[in-house]
Amino acid sequence: MKIQRIIALAVVFVALSQCKKASEEPYPNKNIVMDNAQAAVYFHAVFSEAENVWAFIHSQKYEEKSYRDPASTSTSSRVMTYESYNETKNRVTVEYVNWTTNLLSLSGKIEVIFDKDSSYRKDGKMANVMLTDFSIYDQKVAGEATLKYRRVGSSNPDVAVNDQYTFALLNGAVIYEKENPAQALISCSISNGQYERIQGNSTLKQDDDEWVYSSGAMTGMLRDDPNLKYTNTVSPSYTQNGQNIDGKVYYTASCKTARQGISLVKITGRPDIMYFYNCLDINFVSFTDVY
């Protein structure tokens, strides 16, 4: 068994995730870990953006108009347009131009759809998210997701005692190769993902948020290869040198990956791979040189 370390800067994700033909050697652990870690970070960014948009529109009392982020410049911008979608729901179309959030560069559009008027932080209320010509670091990201707010700890509807959500990434979510946009890097779905914001819930700023992702399976396929169907789960805890370590994944705006956390990747016919987030790099347990 080996512990291997990868410097996981955002620009390295693509460089370490090059296509391999079926005739080449088995897809190595390094690539499997990087592809999974990249997907987790990218789709966390989708969750974070959608939640922040929902909160912002609530702060504006659901007034139907366009809002240009005050931090926008002539070369980098985020514009949110809130308008009617149907009889019961409204839609926010968010347009990004070279917009940096949580150390990621976003371009294109997302749509966030939710109930009209005062739906934010209401127990059981849901937002639907659709990615439209959306990319992160010019890498196409496609798919749909849902966020459902969960009230825990109080029956008083006027008191938001937590910021907990159930996150689902629907079938068909895909991250594509940067150099070959027709080639899928990784397909993903997430069932019953559990998020809680433990810092920053009193402001609209994203750079003071800290989210904890505690459970929920991410499944899919690498490279459209049936032999590379994977399941990625969060390890609630891990024992190292006799000490019990929290395995939940902590996301902050200052980390290019996650601040900390442990994930386990399973692929049929291969030894399991466990990897550890450490804000700017990733360590993973490898049982053989190739696998």
N, C-alpha and C positions, 0 to 999 in steps of 0.2 A: 504494500500500500504506500502511496506517495502523496504528499501534500504539495500541490503546485500552486503558484501564484501568477495571476495575470494582472497587468496594469490595465484597468478597464476605463480609460478615457473614452468619451463618446465617439471620437473620430476613429478609435481603434476597433469599435464594434464591427464596422463594415470591413475593415482591413483583415480582421481575423475570421471573417465569414465568407470565404470565397467558395464558389461552386466546385463540387467534386463529381466527376463522372462515375457511373456505376462500376467501371473497370478499374478505378483507382482503389487505393487502400481504404479500409473502413473509416467512416467519418470519425475523427478523433474527439476525445473528451473536451479538449480545449474549445473546439468549435461548438459542440453541443452546449457547453456551459455559457459561452458568449452569446449564442443565439437565444437561449432561454433568458439570460439576464437582460439582454437588450429588449426582448419582448416585454418582460415584466416592467422595466423602467418606462418604455414607450407607452404602454397601456395605462400605467399609473398616471402618466402625464395627461392622458385623455380624461381619466377620472377627475383629476385635480382641476383641470381646466373647466370641465362641465360643472363641477360643484361650485367653483368660483363664479362662473357666469350666472348660475342660478341665484347665488347670494347677492351678486351685484344688482341684478334686475329687481330683486326684492327690496334692496336698499333704495332703489329709484322709484319705489311704489308702483311698479309694473306699468310705467308710462311707455306707451308705444312710440318709439323713436330710435334714431341711431346714436350710439355713444362711441366716441373715439377716445381710446385710452390716453390720459394726459401725458404718459411717458412716450407716446409715439413721436417719431421723427419723420423726415422725408424719405428715409430708407428702411425704417422699421416701424411697423404699426400693428395695432389690434383694434378692430372696429366691430362693435356688437350692434346688430339691428334687431329690435324686438317688435314683433308684429303678430297679427292674428293668424292662426293656423287652421282652426275649425271652430265649431260652436263652443267647445269646452276647453280648448287648449290654444296656447300661444307658442311661438317659435322664436328662438334667438339664433340668428345666423352670425357666426363669428368668422371674420375674415382676417387672416394673418399674413403679414408680409415680413419675412425675416425677423420674426418676433421671438425674443429669447425669454423663456420662463423656466425656472428650475434647471438652469444651465443647458437647456435644450433649445434648438432653433426650429421654430414652427413656421410653416407656410401652408397656404390653401384655406380650406373652410371646414368648420364643423357646424352641425345644427343640434341645438338642445331644445327639446319640446317638453312642456309641462303644463299643468293646469293653470288657468288664468287666475290671477289675484291671490296673493298670500298662500302660495303652496309650499314655500321654502320652510324647511324644518317642521313640517307637519307630519305626524306619525302616519306611515304607510304611503305617503305621497311619492310619486315616481317621476323621474326625468328620463326621457329617451334621448340617446346621443347617436348621431349619424355622421360619419366622416365622409366629406365630399372633396375629392381632389386634394386630400390632406397629406402632408409629408413632414417628417422630422429629419433635419439635416439632409433635405432633398431626397429622402428615402420614402417612397410611397407607403402609406399606412391606410388600410381600408377596413371597414367593419361597422358594426352597430353595437351599442351597449345600453345598459340601464343602471340607474342609481335609485335605490329605494331607501328613504329615511326611516330609521328605527328609533323610537323613543324608549329609553331605558332608565328606570330609577325614579320616575315621577309620573303621577297621573294628572298633574296640572298642565293643561295644554299651553299655558302662557309662559311656562318655564322650560327653556331648552337646557336640559341638564347634561346633554352629551352631544357629540357630533358623530353619530354612528350610521353607517350605510351598508346595505347589501349591494354589491356590485356584480353584475353579470355581463360578460362579454359573449355576444351571441355567435353562433356558428357562422363561419365565413370571414372572420377577422383575419387579416393577412398583413405581414410585413414583407415587402418585396426587396430584391436586390437593388442597390443604388445604381450600379452600372448596367443592369439588365432588368428594367422595370416589369418585364413580363414573367420573370422567374421569381417564384415565391421563396423567400428565405425561411419563413416559419408561419404556419397557420396556428391560430389560437382560439380557444373558447375558455371562459371562466364561469364556473357555476358556484353560486353562493359565496362569493368573495366577501370577506368581512373587514370593513375599514372603520377606524375610529381616529378622529383628530384629537390629539392630546395637548397640542399647543396652537395658539393663534386663532382660536375660535371666536374671539371678540373683535377681530378686525377683518377688513376685506383684503388686506395684503396677503399675497401668497408666500412671500419670503420669510414669514414668521410661522408658517404652518409646519406642524409635524404630524404625519399620518402613520398609523400602525396598521399593517395588513397582517391579520392573525390567522386566517384560514381561507380555504377555497382552492379547488384544484384547477390548474391550467392544463389543458390537454390540446393536442394537435399533431402536426406532422412537420418534419423538417424536409425541405427541398422536394416536396411532393413525393417523397420516397416512402412507400408503405412499410419498409423495414425500419423507418425512423419515426414511428408513432411514439409519442412521449406522454408522460404524465408528470407534472411538476407541482409539488405540494410544499407548503411551509411546514417546517419542523417546529412544533411548539416549544421544544427544549432540546438541549444536547448536553451530554456529559463529557467533559474534557478535564483530564487530570483530577478526577474526583469531584469536579465542580459542575453544578447544573447551570447551563447558559441559556438565556432566553433566546428562542429561535425565531420569534416574530420579526417581521420585516419593518424597519423604521425608515420612512422617507422624509428627508428634509431638503430644502431648496439649495443648501450649500454642498450637497453630495452628488457626484456624477452617477453613482449607482444608488445604493441605499446606505444609510448610516450604519446599520448592522442588520443581521438576519441570516437565517439558514434555510436553504431550499434543497429538496431531494428530487432528482430526475430519474425516472424509471423508463427504460426502453426494453421491450421484450427481447430476450436473447443476449443482453449485455449486463454487465455488473452495474448496480446502482451508482449514481454519481451524486455526491453531496457537495454543495458549494456554499461559501460564506461571504456575505457582503461586508465590506470594510470601508465604506464611503467613497474612496477613490480607487480601490482595487478589489479583486475577488480572489479568494483562495478556494481550491477545490480538492477533494479527495479522489485520487485516481488509483485504480487497482492494477492496471497494466499500462505500458507505454502507449499503446494504440487506443485501447478502450477506456 
